[in-house]
Amino acid sequence: MAQKVWLASELETMTPAEQDALFDASVVTDLDTVPPEFLQRVRERLQHRIAGAGNAAPK
C-alpha cells in the first residue's frame, strides 16, 4: 500500500489530466489490498464517530 509521496512542485508540473490520473490510481477500491491493522483502526474510528453522533447537539 506504500506509494510515492508527491511534492507540490511535482504536481504543479503535471497537466490536469495527469493529476486526475494520479489521483484515480491512488484510490483503493479493493479492501483486500489494505493492511488489516489499518482497516481495523479506520473501522474503530468510524464506529466511535457513529456512536458519538447520537450525542451531538442539534443545530
N, CA, C and O of each residue as an XYZ file, in Angstrom:
236
protein
N       0.814     -1.191      0.000
C       0.000      0.000      0.000
C       0.859      1.256      0.000
O       0.360      2.342     -0.295
N       2.130      1.129      0.322
C       3.008      2.295      0.310
C       3.151      2.813     -1.112
O       3.439      2.062     -2.044
N       2.946      4.090     -1.251
C       3.044      4.713     -2.563
C       3.945      5.932     -2.451
O       4.251      6.407     -1.357
N       4.352      6.417     -3.590
C       5.188      7.614     -3.641
C       4.420      8.803     -3.070
O       3.225      8.967     -3.317
N       5.120      9.613     -2.316
C       4.561     10.870     -1.835
C       4.969     11.938     -2.834
O       6.157     12.189     -3.036
N       3.985     12.562     -3.454
C       4.249     13.560     -4.493
C       4.377     14.938     -3.864
O       3.561     15.329     -3.030
N       5.391     15.659     -4.264
C       5.597     17.034     -3.815
C       4.707     17.969     -4.618
O       4.370     17.684     -5.767
N       4.331     19.082     -4.012
C       3.519     20.067     -4.718
C       4.222     20.525     -5.989
O       3.580     20.727     -7.020
N       5.524     20.685     -5.918
C       6.273     21.134     -7.100
C       6.183     20.108     -8.233
O       6.183     20.480     -9.407
N       6.106     18.822     -7.886
C       5.961     17.791     -8.915
C       4.558     17.818     -9.514
O       4.385     17.688    -10.725
N       3.565     17.987     -8.654
C       2.185     18.035     -9.140
C       1.954     19.251    -10.035
O       1.199     19.187    -11.005
N       2.608     20.348     -9.698
C       2.443     21.568    -10.488
C       2.975     21.426    -11.905
O       2.543     22.152    -12.800
N       3.904     20.503    -12.124
C       4.441     20.311    -13.472
C       3.550     19.408    -14.322
O       3.763     19.280    -15.527
N       2.557     18.785    -13.698
C       1.673     17.864    -14.417
C       0.494     18.599    -15.024
O       0.065     19.645    -14.537
N      -0.014     18.027    -16.093
C      -1.244     18.558    -16.679
C      -2.404     18.165    -15.771
O      -2.271     17.250    -14.959
N      -3.539     18.847    -15.899
C      -4.711     18.440    -15.116
C      -5.088     16.970    -15.359
O      -5.501     16.276    -14.430
N      -4.950     16.507    -16.576
C      -5.271     15.109    -16.882
C      -4.319     14.159    -16.157
O      -4.740     13.113    -15.663
N      -3.037     14.522    -16.092
C      -2.063     13.693    -15.373
C      -2.353     13.687    -13.871
O      -2.237     12.651    -13.216
N      -2.728     14.842    -13.333
C      -3.080     14.920    -11.914
C      -4.306     14.056    -11.619
O      -4.337     13.329    -10.626
N      -5.311     14.141    -12.487
C      -6.516     13.327    -12.313
C      -6.190     11.844    -12.363
O      -6.696     11.069    -11.552
N      -5.347     11.445    -13.309
C      -4.970     10.039    -13.444
C      -4.213      9.566    -12.206
O      -4.421      8.445    -11.740
N      -3.342     10.407    -11.676
C      -2.588     10.065    -10.473
C      -3.532      9.884     -9.287
O      -3.394      8.935     -8.516
N      -4.481     10.789     -9.148
C      -5.460     10.672     -8.065
C      -6.282      9.401     -8.218
O      -6.437      8.639     -7.264
N      -6.806      9.172     -9.413
C      -7.627      7.981     -9.650
C      -6.859      6.704     -9.341
O      -7.427      5.755     -8.799
N      -5.581      6.670     -9.677
C      -4.757      5.483     -9.426
C      -4.495      5.279     -7.933
O      -4.169      4.170     -7.510
N      -4.635      6.334     -7.136
C      -4.342      6.228     -5.706
C      -5.543      5.780     -4.879
O      -5.400      5.473     -3.695
N      -6.720      5.741     -5.489
C      -7.925      5.351     -4.762
C      -7.981      3.829     -4.644
O      -7.908      3.117     -5.645
N      -8.111      3.342     -3.417
C      -8.182      1.898     -3.168
C      -9.640      1.467     -3.235
O     -10.486      1.998     -2.516
N      -9.929      0.504     -4.099
C     -11.298      0.003     -4.228
C     -11.436     -1.439     -3.763
O     -12.550     -1.953     -3.665
N     -10.326     -2.092     -3.477
C     -10.341     -3.480     -3.028
C      -9.793     -3.536     -1.606
O      -8.588     -3.402     -1.395
N     -10.680     -3.734     -0.631
C     -10.249     -3.728      0.765
C      -9.308     -4.877      1.090
O      -8.629     -4.839      2.116
N      -9.251     -5.895      0.245
C      -8.308     -6.992      0.467
C      -6.857     -6.531      0.322
O      -5.944     -7.210      0.792
N      -6.640     -5.392     -0.320
C      -5.281     -4.876     -0.501
C      -4.851     -3.945      0.637
O      -3.705     -3.498      0.684
N      -5.782     -3.660      1.549
C      -5.494     -2.760      2.666
C      -4.959     -3.585      3.842
O      -5.532     -4.626      4.165
N      -3.884     -3.146      4.481
C      -3.370     -3.875      5.646
C      -4.456     -4.005      6.722
O      -5.119     -3.020      7.047
N      -4.643     -5.205      7.276
C      -5.721     -5.433      8.248
C      -5.670     -4.496      9.453
O      -6.715     -4.061      9.938
N      -4.464     -4.179      9.945
C      -4.387     -3.306     11.120
C      -4.840     -1.882     10.791
O      -5.436     -1.214     11.637
N      -4.567     -1.416      9.583
C      -5.039     -0.091      9.170
C      -6.554     -0.102      9.041
O      -7.225      0.818      9.510
N      -7.093     -1.128      8.413
C      -8.536     -1.244      8.234
C      -9.242     -1.298      9.591
O     -10.305     -0.700      9.757
N      -8.667     -2.001     10.550
C      -9.251     -2.085     11.890
C      -9.271     -0.713     12.561
O     -10.268     -0.347     13.184
N      -8.181      0.051     12.441
C      -8.145      1.400     13.028
C      -9.217      2.291     12.414
O      -9.881      3.048     13.123
N      -9.386      2.204     11.110
C     -10.394      3.022     10.430
C     -11.789      2.624     10.895
O     -12.627      3.486     11.160
N     -12.038      1.329     10.994
C     -13.354      0.855     11.457
C     -13.642      1.335     12.878
O     -14.757      1.764     13.176
N     -12.645      1.264     13.749
C     -12.831      1.713     15.131
C     -13.138      3.206     15.193
O     -14.014      3.631     15.948
N     -12.424      4.000     14.406
C     -12.693      5.450     14.369
C     -14.100      5.728     13.871
O     -14.796      6.588     14.413
N     -14.521      5.008     12.844
C     -15.857      5.201     12.287
C     -16.925      4.809     13.300
O     -17.904      5.536     13.474
N     -16.755      3.680     13.964
C     -17.721      3.251     14.974
C     -17.793      4.261     16.117
O     -18.875      4.532     16.637
N     -16.659      4.811     16.504
C     -16.628      5.827     17.558
C     -17.399      7.076     17.124
O     -18.156      7.646     17.909
N     -17.205      7.492     15.887
C     -17.915      8.685     15.384
C     -19.407      8.437     15.291
O     -20.205      9.314     15.620
N     -19.796      7.235     14.842
C     -21.220      6.904     14.747
C     -21.846      6.907     16.138
O     -22.940      7.437     16.329
N     -21.152      6.315     17.106
C     -21.665      6.274     18.473
C     -21.809      7.684     19.043
O     -22.761      7.961     19.772
N     -20.884      8.566     18.720
C     -20.932      9.937     19.216
C     -21.936     10.808     18.493
O     -22.328     11.857     19.006
N     -22.362     10.389     17.303
C     -23.293     11.198     16.511
C     -24.641     11.321     17.205
O     -25.329     12.329     17.044
N     -25.024     10.317     17.970
C     -26.292     10.377     18.687
C     -26.268     11.367     19.834
O     -27.322     11.767     20.328
N     -25.083     11.768     20.266
C     -24.931     12.697     21.386
C     -24.718     14.135     20.930
O     -24.589     15.038     21.757
N     -24.682     14.350     19.631
C     -24.414     15.691     19.105
C     -25.590     16.618     19.389
O     -26.750     16.213     19.323
N     -25.269     17.861     19.705
C     -26.308     18.860     19.944
C     -26.976     19.228     18.627
O     -26.295     19.369     17.611
N     -28.295     19.385     18.626
C     -28.981     19.773     17.380
C     -28.554     21.164     16.934
O     -28.241     22.028     17.754
N     -28.547     21.363     15.633
C     -28.153     22.667     15.075
C     -29.348     23.559     14.915
O     -29.213     24.696     14.461
